[in-house]
Amino acid sequence: MTMPVTIIMIEDDEIESVQVESTHTIEIDTFVPAVQIDKRYFDAPYYIVPNDNVGQEAFAVIREAMKGQEMVALGRVVMAKRERVIALEAEGKGLLGMTLRYPYEVRDTAAYFDDIPEVTIPGEMLQLAEHILDSKTADFDPSRFEDHYETALIEMLRLKQAGVAPTAAPAPSRPSNVVNLMEALKRSIAQEKGAAQTPNKTPAPKVQKRASKVSAENQRKAPQFKLPITGGKSKQVEEVAKVAPRRRRSA
């Protein structure tokens, strides 16, 4: 039986009447261990600083206490006439505030992961996969991120400024060192088995984890492994948040 749908008409001034006015303060409700916060709830980062000399001491005290106990403060703040939950953690001499999504804004994993079948992974294939991870391990370095769209857009504007008519970019060719992850693993396993069964040949060495991190140059030369996804409206690629957050000026 279909439930009836009720449509209620509201005016702009009625919406304005329920908006929360900002008090320009963050009201702290509780403190929680930093490791307990689910990353799916993260929204936008902000830098928090004291606004006067009087509050600097209290600001520093609470900051150092949170840092020492690895705790995060959960509070409430009004932004753009909407109350948001915000997590505060020590960051240098200030605080890093991360607004959090509400539970109704985060999608449930069951609708996306329940259909994924259980897979029995052979030990040798897992060992090779771990070797691939080791060969491409590095420290987190956001300076290496590149917005290729922005780069192309700036280049197009530069050409137009020089009076050169921009032309459509050719479709990118697939790099020769890009291979399918599973195919690479299977091929490596087959090669090791073949070497082990061939007489008078030195057996392939066992794959061992390397403690040292590879250089950026070695990573560039290493095969680029890709996971196939369909994209578009498929469940394979969909934002965690149900409601697209408003764009804000982030840290």
C-alpha positions, 0 to 999 in steps of 0.5 A: 500500500502506497503511503500518501504524500503531503506537500506543504508550501512554505515561504522564504520568510518562514524559512528565515524564521527557523534559521539559527543566528550566530553567536560567534562562539563555539560551544564545546559539549564533550571530549572524545578520543581522536581515533574514534571519529569516523572519517566519513563524517569529515566535512571542511577544515578551518583554522581556529585562533583566539580573538583577543589577548584575554582568551589566549591563556585559556585557549593554550591550556585547553589546546595542550590538554587535548594534545597530551591526552590525544582528545578532540573537542566536539562542539557546535558553531553556527555557519551561514545560519546553520548550526554545525557540529565541529571537532577541534584538535590541537594544531601547532599553536592553534586549533584545527576545526573540522566540521562534521556531517550529521548521521542522516547525511552519511550513506550506509555501507550496507547498500554498497558493500553487501553485494560484494562476494567473499573471496578466498585469496591464495597466500602467494597472491597476497604476498605478491600484492604486499610486494607491490605495496612495498614497491610504491610506499612513500611518505604522504606529500600533498605537494605532489598532488596536481590538479590536471584540469586546472593546469589544462585550463590555465594553459588554454587561457594562456593561449587565448591571451596570446591570440592562439585559438585553442584546439581540442586536446587529443584523447590521452594514450594509455601509458605502456607501463599501466597493467591490470593488477590481477593480471600482473599478480597472476603473471608473476605467480605463473613465472615463479611456478615456471621457474621452480619447475624448470631444472638447472635454473636458479629458483625465483627468490621469495618476495620479502617486504622492504623496510625502506621507502622507494624514491619518487623516481622509482615510483614513477618507473614502477608499473601503474596499477589501476582498479577498474570501476564503471563510474557514472551512476553505478554504486561503485563510485558514489559520494559518501555524503547524501547531501552535497555540503555547501561550499565553504572557504576551507583551511 
